[in-house]
Amino acid sequence: MTERLPQESNGQSKKLVNLNFLDREAQLYKASKNTLVETSKEIQKAVEHNTKQEIEEVNVAIKKLNDKVERIMKTDFVKERQEKIEAAQQQMMRSIKEAADTFFKVKQVIRSKENLSTQEKLEYEEKLFHKILDKFMTKEEKELFTRIISAGPMLMLGGDILNSENMLDM
């Protein structure tokens, strides 16, 4: 293949470039690419063919494991613990709701104090907030909660911890 480059302003051709030498390289590239693809397929077939028994054994073992886990999950032992977990989660939700309700009630009392400046009211609200958090959370949980809150609003799906009226007062 011969390419003619654009002509110079005096009308003469800059030079001819012969790309025929790349034909051989292109053929070698394509052949190597084909070899790579075909050899990879052969290796994959060999692995699949020579591991059929092991794959079947693994699948049987996984099925046995899943069946055993299912049987364990149906035992009275596990069911009792699941009920304990559910009861604990419900108590936690009630406690958090009570804390939130208390926060909003005391916040209203703070805001109603006419003898406090706006800055003092904000400081008391912050102290109240941290005092309640300290009662419920470890230091690490409180730090995580503070980071989450400072990141901005988020959508939480699930149980109704706070009703929408209280969310607006925040």
Backbone bond lengths (Angstrom), bond angles and torsions (degrees), N, CA, C in turn:
res aa  C-N    CA-C-N  psi(-1)  N-CA   C-N-CA  omega(-1)  CA-C   N-CA-C  phi
1 M - - - 1.442 - - 1.514 108.41 -
2 T 1.272 117.09 131.60 1.452 122.31 -179.70 1.518 108.30 -120.65
3 E 1.299 115.48 130.65 1.463 121.00 179.89 1.505 108.69 -112.65
4 R 1.297 116.16 140.76 1.461 120.87 175.37 1.522 106.62 -105.02
5 L 1.325 116.04 123.42 1.452 121.15 179.60 1.525 109.12 -79.70
6 P 1.316 117.31 162.55 1.469 120.46 -179.75 1.518 110.99 -54.94
7 Q 1.294 114.65 150.71 1.468 119.80 -178.21 1.515 110.45 -80.82
8 E 1.330 113.63 152.39 1.454 118.90 175.01 1.518 108.29 -73.85
9 S 1.317 117.04 168.95 1.452 121.10 -177.01 1.529 112.38 -63.82
10 N 1.327 118.43 -21.78 1.463 120.73 178.91 1.519 112.05 -84.53
11 G 1.350 117.04 2.92 1.466 120.97 175.86 1.500 114.37 92.98
12 Q 1.318 118.96 -8.42 1.461 120.38 -179.76 1.531 109.71 -86.96
13 S 1.316 114.73 149.14 1.458 119.91 177.46 1.513 108.52 -75.81
14 K 1.350 116.12 137.68 1.462 119.31 179.11 1.513 110.05 -60.74
15 K 1.366 118.43 -54.56 1.458 122.82 174.31 1.513 109.55 -177.43
16 L 1.254 115.81 166.12 1.451 122.46 176.17 1.517 108.03 -98.19
17 V 1.336 116.04 139.43 1.458 120.54 178.57 1.517 106.81 -116.06
18 N 1.307 116.14 125.54 1.448 121.35 179.36 1.529 108.27 -100.14
19 L 1.347 116.44 116.62 1.456 121.53 -179.29 1.528 112.54 -103.30
20 N 1.316 116.71 12.35 1.463 119.80 -178.52 1.526 112.39 -59.55
21 F 1.322 117.23 -31.50 1.460 119.78 -179.09 1.529 111.68 -62.01
22 L 1.344 118.33 -23.62 1.464 121.28 179.56 1.523 112.65 -78.63
23 D 1.319 117.90 -15.94 1.462 119.98 179.08 1.527 110.13 -58.29
24 R 1.316 116.52 -45.65 1.461 120.91 179.97 1.527 110.52 -62.92
25 E 1.348 117.39 -43.57 1.463 121.31 179.26 1.529 111.34 -64.06
26 A 1.329 116.56 -38.91 1.462 120.41 178.32 1.522 110.38 -64.43
27 Q 1.333 116.99 -40.65 1.465 120.87 178.26 1.533 110.25 -64.64
28 L 1.343 116.25 -43.50 1.460 120.30 178.45 1.536 110.88 -63.04
29 Y 1.327 116.40 -40.65 1.472 120.96 178.07 1.520 110.54 -61.08
30 K 1.327 116.33 -49.90 1.465 120.57 -177.98 1.526 111.32 -63.24
31 A 1.319 116.75 -40.00 1.456 120.50 179.00 1.531 110.49 -66.12
32 S 1.326 116.78 -40.99 1.460 120.73 179.20 1.527 110.64 -66.61
33 K 1.311 116.63 -39.63 1.462 120.65 177.83 1.525 110.40 -62.39
34 N 1.313 116.41 -44.05 1.461 121.29 177.96 1.525 110.46 -62.99
35 T 1.320 117.02 -42.80 1.464 121.58 177.87 1.527 110.37 -60.58
36 L 1.306 116.23 -43.97 1.459 121.14 179.64 1.522 110.63 -59.62
37 V 1.323 117.77 -48.73 1.460 121.98 -178.62 1.525 110.56 -63.11
38 E 1.306 117.04 -48.94 1.460 121.04 -177.43 1.527 111.82 -65.38
39 T 1.316 117.05 -41.74 1.466 120.70 179.84 1.523 110.46 -65.41
40 S 1.322 117.36 -39.83 1.468 120.74 176.91 1.522 110.65 -61.37
41 K 1.329 116.89 -41.57 1.465 120.69 177.90 1.524 110.81 -63.14
42 E 1.345 116.65 -41.21 1.462 120.49 179.39 1.527 111.32 -63.03
43 I 1.336 116.00 -41.35 1.467 120.15 178.69 1.530 109.66 -63.83
44 Q 1.335 116.21 -45.35 1.465 120.19 -179.93 1.527 110.65 -59.85
45 K 1.350 117.29 -43.94 1.467 121.09 178.74 1.522 110.83 -62.36
46 A 1.335 116.10 -42.26 1.461 120.14 -179.22 1.529 110.79 -63.13
47 V 1.341 116.43 -43.01 1.464 120.27 179.59 1.525 109.56 -63.60
48 E 1.333 116.79 -47.53 1.468 120.48 -179.83 1.529 111.01 -61.51
49 H 1.337 116.78 -44.04 1.462 120.65 -178.31 1.528 111.48 -64.86
50 N 1.322 116.76 -41.40 1.459 121.00 -174.48 1.527 113.64 -85.86
51 T 1.334 117.27 -3.05 1.470 119.14 179.32 1.525 111.96 -121.74
52 K 1.312 118.03 15.28 1.465 120.70 -179.72 1.516 111.74 -55.75
53 Q 1.315 116.78 -46.47 1.459 120.40 -178.24 1.532 110.71 -63.61
54 E 1.328 116.60 -44.74 1.464 120.23 -179.26 1.526 111.37 -64.82
55 I 1.330 116.45 -39.82 1.464 120.44 178.18 1.525 109.78 -62.62
56 E 1.320 116.40 -43.44 1.463 120.32 178.69 1.528 110.65 -63.03
57 E 1.343 116.76 -41.87 1.461 120.66 178.75 1.531 110.88 -62.33
58 V 1.329 116.19 -41.52 1.470 120.22 178.47 1.524 109.82 -63.75
59 N 1.310 117.81 -45.13 1.467 121.24 179.27 1.529 111.57 -61.30
60 V 1.337 116.43 -40.61 1.469 120.26 177.46 1.529 109.46 -65.03
61 A 1.329 116.85 -42.69 1.468 120.67 179.78 1.527 110.79 -63.15
62 I 1.317 117.66 -41.96 1.474 121.12 178.11 1.519 110.15 -62.91
63 K 1.327 117.01 -42.69 1.463 119.94 178.76 1.530 110.18 -62.59
64 K 1.349 116.85 -43.49 1.463 120.21 178.70 1.527 110.64 -61.59
65 L 1.332 116.17 -42.41 1.459 120.47 179.51 1.531 110.43 -62.67
66 N 1.323 117.00 -47.50 1.469 120.78 179.51 1.524 111.44 -60.70
67 D 1.324 116.49 -41.57 1.466 120.15 177.84 1.523 110.87 -62.64
68 K 1.329 116.97 -42.92 1.466 120.84 -179.39 1.525 110.71 -65.75
69 V 1.334 116.72 -43.36 1.469 119.86 178.44 1.524 109.71 -60.72
70 E 1.327 116.95 -42.21 1.461 120.80 178.72 1.532 111.05 -61.18
71 R 1.338 117.12 -42.62 1.471 120.42 178.33 1.530 110.66 -63.84
72 I 1.331 116.55 -41.99 1.471 120.63 179.40 1.523 110.01 -62.68
73 M 1.333 116.71 -41.56 1.464 120.85 -178.33 1.533 111.73 -65.49
74 K 1.317 117.57 -20.50 1.467 121.44 -179.86 1.527 112.94 -91.65
75 T 1.337 117.51 -1.98 1.467 119.72 -178.26 1.522 110.83 -74.80
76 D 1.316 115.12 157.37 1.465 120.54 177.53 1.528 110.48 -60.92
77 F 1.331 116.68 -38.48 1.469 121.56 179.85 1.521 110.36 -53.86
78 V 1.332 117.18 -51.63 1.469 121.59 -177.69 1.527 110.40 -69.93
79 K 1.337 116.86 -41.31 1.465 119.71 -179.92 1.526 111.24 -60.57
80 E 1.331 117.10 -39.84 1.465 120.58 177.73 1.526 110.51 -62.99
81 R 1.323 116.42 -42.46 1.468 119.79 -179.71 1.534 111.34 -69.01
82 Q 1.314 116.83 -35.46 1.461 119.85 176.44 1.529 110.41 -63.83
83 E 1.322 116.51 -39.68 1.464 120.05 176.92 1.521 110.84 -64.68
84 K 1.349 116.71 -38.98 1.463 120.62 177.26 1.528 110.26 -62.59
85 I 1.326 115.60 -42.68 1.470 120.27 179.19 1.522 109.99 -61.82
86 E 1.323 116.53 -46.00 1.460 120.60 -179.76 1.529 111.10 -62.55
87 A 1.311 117.10 -43.43 1.469 120.81 178.82 1.535 110.38 -62.97
88 A 1.314 116.24 -41.39 1.469 119.94 179.13 1.532 110.42 -64.76
89 Q 1.327 117.70 -41.52 1.461 121.05 178.35 1.534 110.61 -63.13
90 Q 1.313 116.88 -42.81 1.462 120.28 178.97 1.525 111.15 -63.39
91 Q 1.339 117.21 -42.03 1.460 120.31 178.34 1.527 110.30 -63.74
92 M 1.315 116.81 -41.57 1.464 120.32 178.20 1.530 110.50 -59.94
93 M 1.331 116.84 -42.77 1.464 120.91 179.91 1.533 110.10 -64.61
94 R 1.325 117.57 -42.16 1.470 120.05 178.73 1.532 110.28 -63.61
95 S 1.320 116.30 -42.19 1.467 120.40 -179.12 1.529 111.08 -65.01
96 I 1.320 116.76 -42.05 1.463 120.23 178.94 1.528 110.06 -65.54
97 K 1.311 116.88 -40.84 1.467 120.10 178.25 1.521 110.04 -62.35
98 E 1.325 117.26 -43.48 1.466 121.01 178.44 1.526 110.30 -61.67
99 A 1.312 117.57 -42.40 1.465 121.17 178.99 1.528 110.35 -63.72
100 A 1.328 116.59 -43.43 1.465 120.12 179.55 1.524 110.72 -64.30
101 D 1.324 116.53 -45.39 1.471 120.04 178.33 1.527 110.38 -58.98
102 T 1.324 116.96 -43.74 1.463 121.63 178.82 1.521 110.53 -62.05
103 F 1.332 116.82 -44.35 1.465 120.75 178.95 1.524 110.15 -56.77
104 F 1.338 116.98 -48.65 1.461 119.72 -176.24 1.530 111.99 -68.35
105 K 1.321 117.92 -34.41 1.472 120.54 177.41 1.526 110.51 -66.91
106 V 1.335 116.46 -47.90 1.463 120.15 -179.37 1.529 110.01 -66.90
107 K 1.300 117.65 -34.74 1.467 121.98 177.59 1.532 109.60 -60.43
108 Q 1.331 116.38 -41.35 1.471 119.95 178.20 1.532 110.54 -64.57
109 V 1.342 115.96 -39.81 1.465 119.40 177.88 1.523 109.92 -62.02
110 I 1.330 116.53 -44.77 1.472 121.05 179.32 1.531 109.53 -59.99
111 R 1.303 117.44 -47.13 1.464 121.39 -178.53 1.530 112.14 -64.95
112 S 1.315 117.20 -26.02 1.465 119.88 -178.48 1.536 112.32 -81.32
113 K 1.320 117.86 -12.08 1.469 121.27 -179.42 1.531 109.51 -72.03
114 E 1.321 114.99 111.86 1.457 120.11 -177.40 1.520 112.80 -76.69
115 N 1.323 117.33 -21.72 1.458 120.54 -177.45 1.536 112.84 -81.62
116 L 1.334 117.46 -1.83 1.478 121.11 -179.96 1.526 109.65 -104.21
117 S 1.316 115.35 141.89 1.469 119.67 175.17 1.528 108.76 -75.54
118 T 1.309 115.33 165.84 1.465 119.84 178.51 1.523 110.30 -58.90
119 Q 1.311 117.22 -40.72 1.469 121.69 179.49 1.531 110.76 -63.73
120 E 1.323 117.13 -43.07 1.468 120.68 178.90 1.528 110.83 -64.54
121 K 1.330 116.41 -39.46 1.466 120.18 177.92 1.526 110.52 -61.21
122 L 1.331 116.09 -44.46 1.470 120.16 178.80 1.522 111.19 -63.01
123 E 1.325 117.24 -40.21 1.467 121.08 179.18 1.536 110.93 -64.36
124 Y 1.345 116.75 -42.43 1.463 120.35 178.10 1.540 110.66 -64.91
125 E 1.318 116.93 -40.83 1.470 120.24 178.36 1.528 110.49 -62.07
126 E 1.320 116.04 -41.47 1.466 119.59 179.35 1.536 110.88 -66.31
127 K 1.319 116.72 -41.52 1.475 119.84 177.24 1.523 110.46 -61.63
128 L 1.342 115.99 -44.25 1.459 120.68 178.04 1.525 110.67 -59.21
129 F 1.310 116.09 -47.04 1.461 122.27 -179.73 1.534 110.37 -56.36
130 H 1.333 116.38 -50.01 1.468 120.27 -177.50 1.533 111.96 -69.72
131 K 1.329 116.91 -33.54 1.468 119.81 178.54 1.531 109.85 -64.71
132 I 1.334 116.22 -42.39 1.471 119.32 178.16 1.529 110.42 -66.86
133 L 1.331 116.94 -44.02 1.476 119.37 178.29 1.524 111.49 -58.98
134 D 1.333 116.06 -42.44 1.472 119.82 -179.83 1.528 111.94 -60.23
135 K 1.321 117.37 -31.09 1.462 120.77 -179.97 1.535 111.64 -72.45
136 F 1.315 116.76 -27.01 1.462 120.59 -172.90 1.526 114.50 -106.29
137 M 1.312 117.82 -23.52 1.467 119.32 -170.09 1.518 112.41 -124.92
138 T 1.322 113.57 151.54 1.457 119.45 170.76 1.532 107.44 -74.01
139 K 1.293 116.57 170.01 1.470 120.90 179.31 1.538 110.21 -58.71
140 E 1.324 116.60 -43.39 1.463 121.01 -179.02 1.523 111.52 -65.15
141 E 1.345 116.48 -42.88 1.462 120.41 178.82 1.532 110.79 -63.58
142 K 1.317 115.57 -39.76 1.463 120.50 179.70 1.530 110.26 -64.98
143 E 1.327 117.80 -41.97 1.461 121.03 178.34 1.522 110.69 -62.98
144 L 1.325 116.82 -42.85 1.459 120.91 178.13 1.523 110.24 -63.18
145 F 1.328 116.72 -46.46 1.462 121.66 179.74 1.535 110.07 -59.18
146 T 1.317 116.95 -44.61 1.467 121.27 -179.88 1.524 110.68 -62.83
147 R 1.334 117.41 -41.16 1.478 120.31 177.95 1.520 110.38 -63.80
148 I 1.331 116.65 -41.98 1.466 120.57 -179.27 1.530 109.73 -63.96
149 I 1.325 116.37 -46.01 1.463 120.74 -178.99 1.530 110.40 -63.72
150 S 1.324 117.66 -41.35 1.468 120.04 -177.84 1.527 111.76 -70.37
151 A 1.337 117.86 -16.82 1.465 121.23 179.24 1.525 111.32 -73.71
152 G 1.316 117.57 -15.41 1.456 120.30 178.20 1.504 111.86 112.30
153 P 1.328 115.44 -176.21 1.466 119.97 -176.13 1.520 112.20 -65.59
154 M 1.334 114.65 149.06 1.455 119.97 176.86 1.514 108.47 -143.49
155 L 1.292 115.45 159.24 1.457 122.01 179.85 1.513 107.84 -97.47
156 M 1.341 116.54 124.87 1.459 120.72 178.27 1.513 107.74 -116.42
157 L 1.301 115.74 127.38 1.453 121.10 177.79 1.511 108.63 -105.65
158 G 1.295 117.12 147.24 1.457 119.67 177.99 1.507 109.93 132.23
159 G 1.335 115.54 -147.16 1.455 121.99 -176.64 1.519 112.34 -60.78
160 D 1.312 116.67 151.96 1.456 123.35 179.86 1.524 108.50 -84.89
161 I 1.328 116.79 88.80 1.459 121.21 -179.24 1.535 109.47 -74.63
162 L 1.306 114.87 -49.40 1.451 120.56 -178.96 1.517 108.15 -122.19
163 N 1.308 116.63 139.54 1.453 116.13 177.98 1.526 109.22 -81.29
164 S 1.317 117.51 165.41 1.457 121.77 -172.42 1.521 112.57 -64.40
165 E 1.349 119.64 -28.97 1.466 120.84 177.79 1.520 110.23 -61.36
166 N 1.331 115.65 -45.35 1.455 119.94 -178.85 1.517 111.77 -67.83
167 M 1.304 118.35 -33.26 1.458 121.85 179.41 1.521 110.06 -63.30
168 L 1.325 117.67 -34.91 1.464 121.20 -179.26 1.517 111.27 -71.14
169 D 1.319 118.39 -26.42 1.472 121.42 -178.47 1.528 112.22 -77.81
170 M 1.307 117.27 -14.05 1.465 119.91 -174.50 1.502 112.55 -62.99
